[in-house]
Amino acid sequence: MTTDPNRRLILMTVKENVSLTVLNAANGNTIAVIEVGTHDTGKPHELAISIEGTRGFVSLYGSADYGHNVPDNRIAVVDLTNMTLAGHIDLNLYKGPHALVVDRAGKLWATVDHNNCVLVINPDTHKIENTIWLQTPGHFLATTPNGKTLYVSSKEYPVITEIDIETRSVTARIPIPVGAQAIRVSNDGSRLFVGDFCRPLLHVIDCGAQTLVSTHKLTGVPGWPFISPDGKMIAVTTFDETKAKGFVELLDADNPDNRRVVEVADEPFHVLFSDDGKHLHAALANGEVPRIKLATAAITDGGYHAGGTMPEAIVAYNPSIGNGP
């Protein structure tokens, strides 16, 4: 198939189908299901778009979501102009790729849990240009809006690692109490929002001071924080494992204790804000992708389905300009 340049798309990684699944953003209909991994051994997790917008990179983490895992060593490359698998980046002895970021020079950065490193990869040659030693198994990445700094969280290890993207060197190791899930930088670049590893808490780090400055209660243990387009809201996907209940928690970015909670049908993973910031879609473990109206903090019409269970990443893709918002 040839991608219609005028049709806005939704790209989702779906573990059950080991796929990058493509949906029509207007109605949620499935356009393509591209098998990128290997059933039971190479499940897709995170997604990044190339700088020119014609390729999607999908990390194949391994056999499990985390913990006991037989790691894969590949990153799938999808041709977004015709929605086909173009091949794989072979990481050789580097295993467990997870978080992915494309920097302003077009280089692909990837965490590799198994090796306690972040890799810098040339996406054209598929060659590893740099290996940055973290000392811990980095799992999540976040970049500052100016593209100069990268932060890495390391799950159960109580540290956030700061990396200078230009020099490709570690510039700070910021201690945190217990460890961290996903992280996100505020739109003005001043704060890093950090989901606690195993407690219902959200931490805030002052990026300039390189120190934790506040901690805020949540209903469930956090997975991922996301920032609204205007920077005023943090949406945190959380899960209470003891009660098997999932939540999308909506926090005021300037006062995170001001919080509204939306219960959802299963564990939530990534969310995607609408361009106008009035709604978001949340990818749930059961494959549902409900639409939440932010003004009322309630599920509303306009949800869709990922076409399989365990969707993780969800990204808007505009073929005419080559990337999502």
Salt bridges, closest charged atoms under 4 A:
GLU46 OE2 - HIS98 NE2 3.84
GLU46 OE2 - HIS270 NE2 3.31
GLU52 OE2 - ARG55 NE 3.01
ASP65 OD1 - LYS15 NZ 3.77
ASP72 OD2 - ARG74 NH2 2.92
ASP113 OD2 - HIS139 ND1 2.80
ASP124 OD1 - ARG55 NH2 3.11
GLU129 OE2 - LYS107 NZ 3.05
GLU129 OE1 - ARG168 NH1 3.13
ASP196 OD2 - ARG199 NH2 2.89
ASP196 OD2 - HIS203 NE2 2.84
GLU249 OE1 - ARG259 NH1 2.92
ASP254 OD1 - ARG191 NH2 3.60
ASP257 OD1 - HIS216 ND1 2.98
ASP275 OD1 - ARG8 NH2 3.24
GLU312 OE1 - LYS15 NZ 2.61
GLU312 OE1 - HIS45 ND1 3.30
GLU312 OE2 - HIS98 NE2 3.48
